[in-house]
Amino acid sequence: YLLAKAYEQMALAQRGEGARAAFVDLAAREYRAAIDLQPTSAWYHAGLGWTYLVRAEKAKAQRAFATAAWLAPKDPHMQRYLRDIYKSWPPAP
């Protein structure tokens, strides 16, 4: 998880799309590995959802965020995070 978060931060710091995409891919790989080890972590699913969102994979992002919400229905930090994500969600074409 920590490596995934590091790659996420590195992706956000990149100016070039190629470098950003590479770090997002690395973050996604690490989030999937973290989910394999601890599938009940809402934060891991939310992180994976973020990688899908950045890659414009809307259906996968929605599934990951829905899983995160289901796993942590009473966690106010998770619910606020997901609410903020949906508020900034790109509008449908």
N, C-alpha and C positions, 0 to 999 in steps of 0.2 A: 504494500500500500504506500509506503513512504517513497519508494522508487517511482510509483505511478504519479504521486503528487509532485515529485521533483520534475518528471517529464512534462507534466501539465504546466508547471510554472515556466519551464524552459520553452514550451510551445508558445505560451503567452508573450514571452520576451522576444520572439523572433520577428524580424521584419519581412523576411522572404517567405513566400507561400510554401516553397519546397521544404525548407527547414522546419517550418511550423507543422506541416503535414507529417513529416518524419517523426517529430516529437509526439504528436497526437497519436500516431500509430504505436509508438513505444508505450505511451501511457495506457492505451487501450489494451495492449498485450499484458501489461502489469496488472491492470484492474481485473482482467479475466482470470489471471493467475491467482489474485487475491480472492476472487469469488469462488474459485475452485477449492481454496483452502478454508474459506469461511463464507458459505453461501447465504448466511442469514444477516450479513452486514449491509444495512441500508446504504451506508456511505460508499461502499464499494460499487453498488449498483448505480448510485447517483453519479459517481465519478465516471463509470463506463458510459452512462447516458450522456454526460457532457462531451465525451469523445465522439459519440455518434452525432450529437448536435453540431459540433464543429465540422464534422465531415458531411453534414447535410443529409444524414441518414435518419430522417424524421420518424419513421415507424419503429426502428430499433431504439431510438432515443425515448420515444413514448413508452415502449415496453420496459426499458430499464428504469425510467422514472416512476412508472406505475408500480414496479416491483419494490422500489425504494420506499414509496409511500405506503405500500401494503405492509412492509416489514417494520416500519416505524410510524404507525398512525398517531402516536401520542408524543412523539419527539418534536417539541416546538422548533428546534433549530433545523431539523430536516424539513418540516412542513414549510417554514419560512424560506429555506433554500429553494425548495421546489416551486413555491409560489413565485419567487423572484425569477426563476428560470422561465416559467410559463408567461410571466409578464413581458419578458424580453424576447419571447419566442418569435421567430420571423413570421410575418403574416403570410397566409396562403396566397399563391399567385392568382 
